[in-house]
Amino acid sequence: MAAQQNNPDEGRGKIKATSTMRRVWTYMEEKELVSALKEIVLKGYKCDNGFKSGYLLMLENMIARVFPGCDLKGEPHINSKIHVCKKQYACLKIMLGNSGIGLNSTTYRIDALPDVWEAHIKVDPTAKSLKNKTFSFYSDWLEIFGNDRATGNDS
């Protein structure tokens, strides 16, 4: 019988179970999702703070027609992506309402002087992660999400 080796980390919670794979969207998949979202908004599937039931299946089918064999599912992929986009949109909308912060129309990145940026981060720490991201779909988000969330001093 072979001698068993003892692992010092065994049983101490340091060995991770198999990790789940994170789905990374391609630019073309994102572009198609935005296009499909705009289409369902035009069809009347937009409600006050979201979409009518059944929209995820519609989006899944619309994307599958363009990308046959694609593994994107309504839940969790599309729902999660919409959730992230909505959060970023809400944060950007508030940020762009402040003087001294803008969205560069060429690079689609946030433009702000360092002192203005630091002042905004103190008020909204979640915006820090958006600093060097590209938001090429922001104008589309305006059409899709519109005024889904209350913003400003009276909200």
Buried (B, 14 or more C-beta within 10 A) or exposed (E): EEEEEEEEEEEEEEEEEEEEEEEEBEEEBBBBBBEBBEEBBEEEBBEEEEBEEEBBEBBBEBBBEBEEEBEBBBEEBBBEBBEEBBEBBBBBBBBEEBEEBEBEEEEBBBEBEEEBBEBBBEEEEEBEEBEEEEBBBBEBBEBBBEEBBEEEEEE
